[in-house]
């Protein structure tokens, strides 16, 4: 087995379109937008036209959902900020999760995952905070019920953890990283937080930062693996690496003009490593 052979390809969708017998006046009108992660590469005019055709076809198939089905399917998801806005579909409601990463709402339907731009949110006739709360609640439930493979990857004496799952929301579980990390790695020392990455939608890279040695492993391995998995994975999300501590997220990487990535430890990680920041002035 090659190094990247274990990266999972998502299973084929199961089930059919959602059907409802609710009275017409009780249904929540919702137009379906294709999952943006399923479209490779940048969104050119031809790709946008393709999205529009798919959307029109989906609208014809799924005219509405009853409120119960809508709430059950509504799920928060982490996406590339640049990618979501390059669709031209409008996502002004998207909230900031971390540098380069936004949180949006989707419908997790039996036959597909569909992304909800501004127009679809407006069609729901619901207040945005209540929709976001419902979406996050459903994402947390998926975290608790979705199986993942937790593996230790080593290079010499260095190591990191890979979290790989079939769920297209696996990378989005980073929205609740502290809860998720304690579920996957209950016995590790997380006193200084976690270095993590979300290279593609089925994967999270994770390394605790309890000791200086663990921090060095994190800073040396996670950015490199994030870039490699981002390039090779299904539906890439982000090639950047982050530090999570006390619910604060710091981006540790910067893309340089030549396309390479530089790594800059957060202040907390510098303290663990015994590196003092030069005083101002």
C-alpha positions as CSV (number, residue, x, y, z in Angstrom):
1,X,0.0,0.0,0.0
2,X,1.4,3.4,-0.9
3,X,1.6,6.3,1.5
4,X,-1.6,7.9,0.2
5,X,-3.5,4.8,-0.7
6,X,-5.4,4.8,2.6
7,X,-7.0,8.2,1.8
8,X,-10.7,7.3,1.3
9,X,-12.8,8.1,-1.7
10,X,-16.4,8.9,-0.6
11,X,-18.9,6.2,-0.9
12,X,-21.5,6.4,-3.7
13,X,-24.6,8.3,-2.6
14,X,-27.4,6.2,-1.3
15,X,-31.1,6.7,-1.5
16,X,-33.3,8.8,-3.7
17,X,-34.6,12.4,-3.7
18,X,-36.4,13.6,-0.7
19,X,-40.2,13.3,-0.9
20,X,-42.9,14.8,1.3
21,X,-46.6,14.5,1.8
22,X,-47.0,17.6,3.8
23,X,-49.6,20.1,2.7
24,X,-48.3,22.7,0.2
25,X,-48.7,25.6,2.6
26,X,-46.6,23.8,5.3
27,X,-43.6,23.2,3.0
28,X,-40.4,25.2,3.2
29,X,-39.5,26.3,-0.4
30,X,-35.8,25.5,-1.0
31,X,-33.9,25.6,-4.3
32,X,-31.0,23.2,-4.5
33,X,-27.5,24.2,-5.4
34,X,-24.9,21.6,-6.3
35,X,-22.1,20.9,-3.8
36,X,-19.4,23.3,-4.8
37,X,-16.7,20.9,-3.7
38,X,-17.7,18.5,-6.4
39,X,-16.5,21.0,-9.1
40,X,-12.7,20.7,-9.7
41,X,-10.5,23.8,-10.3
42,X,-11.5,27.5,-10.4
43,X,-14.9,28.6,-11.3
44,X,-14.7,29.7,-14.9
45,X,-17.7,31.1,-16.8
46,X,-18.4,27.7,-18.2
47,X,-18.3,26.1,-14.8
48,X,-20.7,28.7,-13.4
49,X,-23.1,28.0,-16.4
50,X,-22.8,24.3,-15.5
51,X,-23.7,25.0,-11.9
52,X,-26.7,27.1,-13.1
53,X,-27.9,24.2,-15.3
54,X,-27.5,21.7,-12.4
55,X,-29.4,24.1,-10.1
56,X,-32.3,24.4,-12.5
57,X,-32.5,20.7,-12.9
58,X,-32.4,20.2,-9.1
59,X,-35.1,22.9,-8.6
60,X,-37.3,20.9,-10.9
61,X,-36.8,17.7,-8.9
62,X,-37.0,19.1,-5.4
63,X,-39.5,21.9,-5.3
64,X,-39.9,22.0,-1.5
65,X,-39.2,20.4,1.8
66,X,-41.5,20.3,4.8
67,X,-40.1,22.1,7.9
68,X,-39.2,18.8,9.7
69,X,-37.2,17.5,6.7
70,X,-35.5,20.9,6.2
71,X,-34.4,21.1,9.9
72,X,-33.2,17.5,9.8
73,X,-31.1,18.0,6.7
74,X,-29.7,21.5,7.5
75,X,-26.0,21.0,8.4
76,X,-23.1,23.5,8.9
77,X,-20.0,23.0,6.8
78,X,-16.5,24.5,6.5
79,X,-15.5,25.5,3.1
80,X,-12.7,27.5,1.3
81,X,-13.6,31.2,1.6
82,X,-12.0,31.9,-1.8
83,X,-13.8,29.0,-3.5
84,X,-17.2,29.8,-2.0
85,X,-17.1,33.4,-3.2
86,X,-15.7,32.5,-6.6
87,X,-19.0,30.7,-7.5
88,X,-20.6,34.1,-8.0
89,X,-23.8,32.7,-6.3
90,X,-23.5,35.0,-3.3
91,X,-22.7,33.9,0.3
92,X,-22.8,37.1,2.3
93,X,-24.2,35.2,5.3
94,X,-21.1,32.9,5.5
95,X,-19.3,33.3,8.8
96,X,-15.5,33.4,9.5
97,X,-14.1,30.2,11.0
98,X,-10.4,30.8,10.4
99,X,-8.2,32.5,7.9
100,X,-9.2,31.2,4.4
101,X,-12.1,29.2,5.9
102,X,-15.7,30.1,6.1
103,X,-18.7,28.3,7.6
104,X,-21.8,27.9,5.4
105,X,-25.1,26.0,5.5
106,X,-25.9,22.9,3.5
107,X,-28.6,20.3,3.1
108,X,-27.4,16.8,3.8
109,X,-29.9,14.9,1.7
110,X,-30.0,11.2,1.1
111,X,-28.9,11.6,-2.6
112,X,-26.6,14.6,-2.3
113,X,-25.1,17.4,-0.3
114,X,-26.3,20.8,-1.5
115,X,-24.9,24.2,-0.6
116,X,-27.2,27.1,0.3
117,X,-26.3,30.6,-1.0
118,X,-28.0,33.8,0.0
119,X,-31.0,33.3,-2.2
120,X,-31.8,29.9,-0.7
121,X,-31.5,31.2,2.8
122,X,-33.9,33.9,2.0
123,X,-36.4,31.4,0.5
124,X,-36.5,29.5,3.8
125,X,-38.2,32.5,5.5
126,X,-36.3,31.7,8.6
127,X,-34.0,33.9,10.8
128,X,-30.3,33.3,10.1
129,X,-29.2,32.7,13.7
130,X,-31.8,29.9,14.2
131,X,-30.7,28.3,10.9
132,X,-27.0,28.4,12.0
133,X,-27.8,27.0,15.4
134,X,-29.7,24.1,13.8
135,X,-27.0,23.5,11.3
136,X,-24.3,23.3,14.0
137,X,-26.4,21.1,16.1
138,X,-26.8,18.6,13.2
139,X,-23.1,18.8,12.5
140,X,-22.3,18.0,16.1
141,X,-24.6,15.0,15.9
142,X,-22.8,13.8,12.8
143,X,-19.5,14.1,14.8
144,X,-20.9,11.9,17.5
145,X,-22.3,9.3,15.1
146,X,-19.9,9.2,12.1
147,X,-17.1,6.6,12.2
148,X,-13.6,7.8,11.4
149,X,-10.2,6.1,11.1
150,X,-7.7,7.5,13.6
151,X,-4.1,6.6,12.6
152,X,-0.7,7.6,13.8
153,X,1.7,8.5,11.0
154,X,5.4,8.6,11.7
155,X,8.5,9.8,9.9
156,X,11.5,8.7,11.9
157,X,10.8,9.8,15.4
158,X,8.3,12.4,14.4
159,X,4.6,11.8,14.1
160,X,1.1,13.2,13.6
161,X,-2.5,11.9,13.6
162,X,-4.7,11.5,10.6
163,X,-8.5,11.5,10.9
164,X,-10.1,10.1,7.8
165,X,-13.8,9.5,7.3
166,X,-16.4,8.7,4.6
167,X,-18.6,11.6,5.7
168,X,-18.3,14.6,3.5
169,X,-18.5,16.6,6.7
170,X,-15.4,15.0,8.3
171,X,-13.1,18.1,7.8
172,X,-16.0,20.3,9.1
173,X,-15.8,18.5,12.5
174,X,-12.9,20.9,13.1
175,X,-15.7,23.4,13.9
176,X,-15.8,21.5,17.3
177,X,-12.2,20.6,17.4
178,X,-11.8,20.4,21.1
179,X,-14.7,18.1,21.5
180,X,-13.7,16.1,18.4
181,X,-10.0,15.8,19.5
182,X,-11.0,14.5,22.9
183,X,-13.3,11.9,21.3
184,X,-10.6,10.7,18.9
185,X,-7.5,11.1,21.2
186,X,-8.9,11.0,24.8
187,X,-5.5,10.4,26.6
188,X,-3.2,13.0,25.0
189,X,-1.9,16.1,26.7
190,X,-3.6,19.1,25.1
191,X,-2.4,21.8,27.6
192,X,-1.1,24.0,24.7
193,X,-3.8,23.1,22.2
194,X,-3.6,21.5,18.8
195,X,-2.0,22.1,15.5
196,X,-4.4,21.0,12.8
197,X,-5.2,21.1,9.1
198,X,-8.2,20.4,6.9
199,X,-6.6,19.4,3.6
200,X,-9.7,18.0,2.0
201,X,-13.3,17.4,3.1
202,X,-12.7,13.8,4.3
203,X,-9.6,14.5,6.4
204,X,-8.2,16.3,9.4
205,X,-4.5,16.3,10.4
206,X,-4.0,16.7,14.1
207,X,-1.1,17.0,16.5
208,X,-1.3,17.8,20.2
209,X,1.2,20.4,21.6
210,X,1.8,19.2,25.2
211,X,5.6,19.3,24.9
212,X,8.2,21.1,22.9
213,X,8.9,17.9,21.0
214,X,5.3,17.6,20.0
215,X,5.3,21.2,18.9
216,X,8.3,20.6,16.7
217,X,6.7,17.6,15.1
218,X,3.5,19.6,14.5
219,X,5.4,22.5,12.9
220,X,7.6,20.3,10.8
221,X,5.0,17.7,9.6
222,X,1.5,19.1,9.6
223,X,2.1,21.9,7.0
224,X,4.0,19.5,4.7
225,X,1.3,16.8,4.9
226,X,-1.5,19.4,4.5
227,X,-0.1,20.5,1.2
228,X,0.5,17.0,-0.1
229,X,-3.0,15.8,1.0
230,X,-4.6,19.0,-0.3
231,X,-3.1,18.3,-3.7
232,X,-4.0,14.6,-3.8
233,X,-7.3,14.4,-1.9
234,X,-10.9,14.3,-3.1
235,X,-12.5,17.8,-2.9
236,X,-9.6,19.9,-1.5
237,X,-10.4,22.3,1.3
238,X,-7.3,24.1,2.5
239,X,-3.5,23.7,2.4
240,X,-3.0,25.9,5.4
241,X,-2.1,24.9,9.0
242,X,-3.7,26.2,12.1
243,X,-3.2,26.3,15.9
244,X,-6.2,25.9,18.2
245,X,-5.9,26.8,21.9
246,X,-8.6,28.1,24.2
247,X,-11.1,28.3,21.3
248,X,-8.7,30.8,19.5
249,X,-7.5,29.8,16.0
250,X,-4.3,31.1,14.5
251,X,-3.2,30.4,10.9
252,X,0.4,29.3,11.0
253,X,1.2,29.3,7.3
254,X,1.6,32.0,4.6
255,X,1.6,31.3,0.9
256,X,4.6,33.1,-0.6
257,X,4.8,34.7,-4.1
258,X,6.5,31.6,-5.5
259,X,3.8,29.3,-4.3
260,X,5.7,27.9,-1.3
261,X,4.4,27.9,2.2
262,X,6.2,29.5,5.1
263,X,5.4,28.5,8.7
264,X,5.2,31.0,11.6
265,X,4.6,29.6,15.1
266,X,1.9,31.3,17.3
267,X,3.0,33.1,20.4
268,X,1.8,30.2,22.6
269,X,3.9,27.7,20.5
270,X,6.9,30.0,20.6
271,X,6.7,30.0,24.4
272,X,6.5,26.2,24.5
273,X,9.6,26.0,22.3
274,X,11.4,28.6,24.4
275,X,11.5,31.2,21.7
276,X,11.0,34.7,23.0
277,X,9.4,37.4,20.8
278,X,11.6,40.4,20.4
279,X,10.3,43.3,22.5
280,X,8.9,46.2,20.5
281,X,10.7,49.5,20.3
